[in-house]
Amino acid sequence: MSSTVKLAISTGEPAGIGPEVSISAANAFIADNPNVELTLYGDQGLLQNQSPLPQIKITHIPLVKPNQFGRLNPENASYVLAVIQEASKACRSGEQHALVTAPVQKSILNTPTINFTGHTEFLADLDDKQQVVMMLCGDIPVGWSGLQKPLPLRVALATTHLPIQKVSQAIQYGPLLQTLRIMHIDLQTRFGIEYPKIIVTGLNPHAGENGYLGREELDIIIPVIQAAQNEGILASGPYPADTLFNPVHLQRADAVLAMYHDQGLAPFKFATFTQGVNVTLGLSYIRTSVDHGTALDIAGQGKADWHSMFAALTLAKDLASRQFDRNAPRT
């Protein structure tokens, strides 16, 4: 493995802000990290760099149809998927050390011929992984609820892009236990936390109130936590989600496992103020992403905030560098 960290950026939906935040964040990132090499995957016409730097390269993947910012074109859906596929392939082969993804528009990618429920699931299929875990990482800032220093916040999800009516049936013993296993391993190997502590939410209000408000906690979540503890995983809970997300509880944990998308991501995004990073645990390579959407209403206007992409690049670099340190020969 080369000692130079190489990060692949898939530049996302061409009609959205993905190309803009990709190139803007890349320029700012290289200014702070001149020894990193970035490769942007996408149509080179969308990625014109006003200040070309030798550390920023482009792997050209042509658009199917001409692009118009702010207007989705379903005929470019195959282009978006090709961008992800090529960048992912480079990471799986070891050519690139981590993948950083810009946002895509699910509405034009999920079609009768393409089952696309989200980046996370699509990348898992490309990597031939039966199960991966979506985790958001960020810092709760100083001053929030009296904090004297930033507080790291990591929130993983037991279920991801599902209608709310399907969440309960998707919470099953085997997949939930495997989620805790994946979190435990990746927090150890990629985040360098020797004994990661994971706190688990309940599904129902008040974590079910001993079965009064639902039995998922009694029948599934508590037995899973006990099984994980028997394997040496420092999991605890389930805790009511409405009181869990405050510094008093979060300071004693390295990560939170929430049961469904909005249960975990609503408080996460409120607390981290657009600086959050999406990480996919359980892949054969490192993947990070922005925590926002395509913002079609401001695409192409130079208004897009690129700081989430910058944060995603920073975390990808940090995780890749830790991997270098772990694989370095010992003297």
C-alpha positions in Angstrom: 0.0 0.0 0.0 1.3 3.4 -0.9 2.1 5.8 2.0 0.1 8.5 0.2 -3.6 8.5 1.2 -5.7 8.3 -1.9 -9.4 9.2 -1.6 -12.0 8.6 -4.3 -14.9 11.1 -4.6 -18.1 10.0 -6.4 -19.6 13.3 -7.3 -23.3 12.3 -7.1 -26.4 13.6 -8.9 -25.2 16.0 -11.7 -28.3 18.3 -11.4 -27.7 18.8 -7.7 -24.9 20.3 -5.6 -22.7 17.2 -5.6 -20.2 18.4 -8.3 -20.0 21.9 -6.7 -19.4 20.7 -3.1 -17.0 18.0 -4.4 -14.6 20.4 -6.2 -14.9 23.2 -3.6 -14.2 20.9 -0.7 -11.4 19.2 -2.6 -9.6 22.5 -3.1 -10.0 23.5 0.5 -9.0 20.0 1.7 -5.8 19.9 -0.4 -4.8 23.3 0.9 -4.8 21.7 4.4 -3.6 18.3 3.4 -1.1 18.6 0.5 0.1 15.0 0.8 -3.3 13.5 0.1 -4.3 12.6 -3.5 -8.0 13.0 -4.5 -9.7 11.5 -7.5 -13.1 12.9 -8.5 -15.3 10.5 -10.5 -17.7 12.1 -12.9 -18.1 14.1 -16.1 -15.1 16.4 -16.4 -17.4 19.1 -17.8 -19.1 19.3 -14.4 -15.8 19.4 -12.5 -14.0 22.3 -13.9 -11.5 23.4 -11.3 -10.7 27.1 -11.4 -7.5 26.5 -9.4 -6.2 23.1 -10.7 -4.0 21.3 -8.3 -1.8 18.3 -9.1 -3.2 16.4 -6.1 -6.7 16.5 -7.6 -7.4 14.2 -10.5 -10.5 13.4 -12.5 -11.7 10.0 -13.7 -14.0 11.0 -16.6 -17.3 9.3 -16.8 -19.5 10.9 -19.5 -23.0 12.1 -18.9 -25.7 10.3 -20.9 -27.6 13.5 -21.6 -26.6 17.2 -21.2 -27.0 18.4 -17.6 -29.2 21.2 -16.4 -28.7 22.2 -12.7 -31.9 22.0 -10.7 -33.7 19.7 -13.1 -33.5 16.0 -12.7 -33.1 13.9 -15.9 -33.9 10.2 -15.4 -31.8 9.4 -18.5 -28.7 10.3 -16.4 -29.6 7.7 -13.8 -27.2 5.2 -15.4 -24.5 7.8 -15.3 -25.0 8.3 -11.5 -24.8 4.6 -10.9 -21.7 4.3 -13.1 -19.9 7.0 -11.1 -20.6 5.1 -7.8 -19.6 1.7 -9.4 -16.3 2.9 -10.8 -15.3 4.7 -7.6 -16.3 1.7 -5.5 -14.4 -0.6 -7.8 -11.2 1.4 -7.4 -11.6 1.1 -3.6 -12.2 -2.6 -3.6 -9.1 -3.2 -5.8 -7.0 -1.1 -3.5 -6.3 1.6 -6.1 -8.0 4.0 -3.8 -8.0 3.8 0.0 -11.4 5.3 0.8 -14.6 6.4 -0.9 -16.3 9.7 -0.2 -19.7 10.1 -1.7 -21.7 13.2 -2.7 -25.5 13.0 -2.6 -27.7 11.3 -5.1 -31.4 11.5 -5.8 -33.1 8.2 -5.0 -36.3 9.2 -6.8 -34.7 8.8 -10.3 -32.5 5.8 -9.3 -35.2 3.5 -7.9 -37.0 2.3 -11.0 -38.8 -0.8 -12.1 -35.5 -2.1 -13.5 -33.2 -0.8 -10.7 -33.8 -1.5 -7.0 -32.0 1.4 -5.4 -33.0 2.2 -1.8 -29.9 4.1 -0.9 -26.1 4.5 -1.2 -25.5 2.2 1.8 -27.4 -0.7 0.4 -26.1 -0.3 -3.2 -22.5 -0.2 -2.0 -23.1 -3.3 0.1 -24.4 -5.2 -2.9 -21.3 -4.1 -5.0 -19.1 -5.3 -2.2 -21.0 -8.6 -1.8 -21.8 -7.9 1.8 -25.0 -9.3 3.3 -25.2 -6.7 6.0 -23.6 -3.3 6.6 -24.3 -0.6 9.1 -25.0 3.1 8.5 -23.4 5.3 11.2 -23.3 9.1 11.4 -20.3 10.8 13.0 -19.9 14.4 14.2 -19.1 16.6 17.1 -21.6 18.3 19.4 -20.1 21.8 19.7 -18.8 23.7 22.7 -21.6 25.4 24.6 -24.3 23.0 23.6 -26.1 22.0 26.8 -23.1 23.5 28.7 -20.4 21.5 27.1 -16.9 22.8 27.8 -15.3 20.9 24.8 -16.7 19.2 21.6 -18.3 15.9 22.3 -17.9 13.2 19.7 -21.3 11.7 18.6 -21.6 8.5 16.6 -25.1 7.2 15.8 -25.7 3.9 14.0 -29.0 2.6 12.7 -30.5 -0.8 13.0 -32.7 -0.1 10.0 -32.1 2.5 7.3 -34.3 3.5 4.4 -37.6 1.9 5.3 -41.2 3.2 5.6 -42.0 3.6 9.2 -44.7 0.9 9.1 -42.0 -1.7 8.1 -39.5 -0.9 10.9 -40.9 -3.1 13.6 -40.9 -6.2 11.4 -37.4 -5.4 10.2 -36.0 -5.5 13.8 -35.0 -9.2 14.1 -32.7 -11.0 16.5 -30.1 -12.1 14.0 -29.6 -8.9 12.0 -29.7 -6.8 15.2 -27.0 -8.9 16.9 -24.9 -8.7 13.7 -25.3 -4.9 13.7 -23.7 -4.8 17.1 -20.9 -7.1 16.0 -20.1 -4.9 13.0 -20.1 -1.8 15.1 -17.9 -3.4 17.7 -15.3 -4.6 15.1 -15.2 -1.4 13.1 -15.0 0.9 16.1 -12.0 -1.2 17.2 -10.2 -1.6 13.9 -11.1 1.6 12.1 -11.7 4.1 14.9 -9.0 2.7 17.2 -11.3 2.3 20.2 -10.0 -0.7 22.1 -13.2 -1.3 24.2 -16.0 0.5 22.5 -19.1 1.2 24.6 -22.4 1.1 22.7 -25.7 2.3 24.1 -28.9 1.0 22.4 -32.3 2.7 22.1 -35.6 1.1 22.4 -38.1 1.1 19.6 -41.2 2.1 21.4 -41.9 5.2 23.6 -40.3 4.9 27.0 -38.5 1.7 25.7 -41.8 -0.1 25.8 -42.5 0.3 29.5 -41.9 -3.4 30.2 -44.3 -4.4 27.5 -47.1 -1.9 28.1 -46.2 0.1 24.9 -44.8 -2.7 22.8 -42.9 -6.0 23.2 -40.0 -5.5 20.8 -37.8 -4.6 23.7 -38.7 -7.7 25.7 -38.8 -10.1 22.8 -35.8 -9.0 20.7 -33.8 -6.0 21.8 -33.0 -7.1 25.4 -32.1 -10.7 24.4 -29.8 -9.3 21.6 -28.0 -7.0 24.1 -27.5 -9.9 26.5 -26.2 -12.1 23.7 -23.8 -9.3 22.6 -22.6 -8.9 26.2 -21.9 -12.6 26.4 -19.6 -12.2 23.3 -17.7 -9.4 25.1 -19.4 -6.5 23.4 -20.0 -3.6 25.8 -23.6 -2.9 24.8 -26.2 -1.6 27.2 -29.9 -0.6 27.1 -32.5 -0.4 25.7 -32.9 3.3 26.7 -35.8 5.6 25.8 -34.7 7.6 22.7 -36.4 10.8 23.9 -34.0 11.1 26.9 -30.9 9.4 25.6 -29.5 12.2 23.4 -28.0 14.5 26.0 -24.4 14.9 27.1 -24.9 13.3 30.4 -25.6 9.9 28.7 -23.6 10.4 25.6 -20.3 11.1 27.5 -20.3 7.5 28.7 -20.6 6.0 25.3 -18.6 5.7 22.1 -21.6 5.1 19.9 -25.4 4.9 19.9 -27.4 2.3 18.1 -30.9 3.7 17.1 -33.6 1.5 15.8 -34.7 3.5 12.8 -33.6 6.4 10.6 -35.3 9.4 12.0 -35.0 8.2 15.6 -31.2 8.5 15.3 -30.7 11.1 12.6 -33.1 13.8 13.8 -31.2 14.5 17.1 -27.9 13.8 15.4 -28.4 16.5 12.7 -29.8 18.9 15.1 -26.8 18.6 17.4 -24.0 18.5 14.8 -25.1 21.5 12.7 -24.3 20.3 9.1 -20.9 19.0 10.1 -22.0 15.3 10.2 -20.4 12.5 8.2 -22.1 9.3 7.1 -19.9 6.2 7.5 -20.7 2.7 6.2 -19.5 0.1 8.6 -18.9 -3.5 7.5 -17.6 -2.8 4.0 -14.2 -4.1 2.8 -13.0 -0.5 2.5 -13.6 2.9 4.1 -16.7 4.8 3.0 -17.8 8.2 4.2 -20.4 10.6 2.9 -22.0 14.0 3.4 -25.1 14.0 5.6 -27.3 16.2 3.3 -29.2 15.9 0.0 -28.9 17.2 -3.5 -30.4 20.7 -2.8 -31.7 21.1 -6.3 -33.1 24.5 -5.5 -29.6 26.0 -5.2 -27.6 23.8 -7.5 -25.3 25.7 -9.9 -25.7 29.0 -8.1 -22.4 28.9 -6.0 -24.4 28.9 -2.8 -23.8 25.3 -1.7 -22.1 24.7 1.7 -19.2 22.3 1.2 -18.3 21.9 4.8 -20.0 18.5 5.2 -18.0 17.2 2.2 -14.8 18.6 3.8 -15.7 16.8 7.0 -16.3 13.6 5.1 -12.9 13.9 3.4 -11.2 14.6 6.8 -12.7 11.5 8.4 -11.9 9.3 5.4 -8.3 10.5 5.6 -8.0 9.9 9.3 -9.4 6.4 9.0 -7.2 5.5 6.1 -4.1 6.9 8.0 -5.0 4.8 11.0 -5.1 1.8 8.7 -1.6 2.7 7.4 -0.4 2.8 11.0 -1.9 -0.5 11.8 -0.4 -2.2 8.8 3.0 -0.6 9.1 5.8 -3.1 9.8 6.9 -3.1 13.5 10.6 -2.6 14.4 
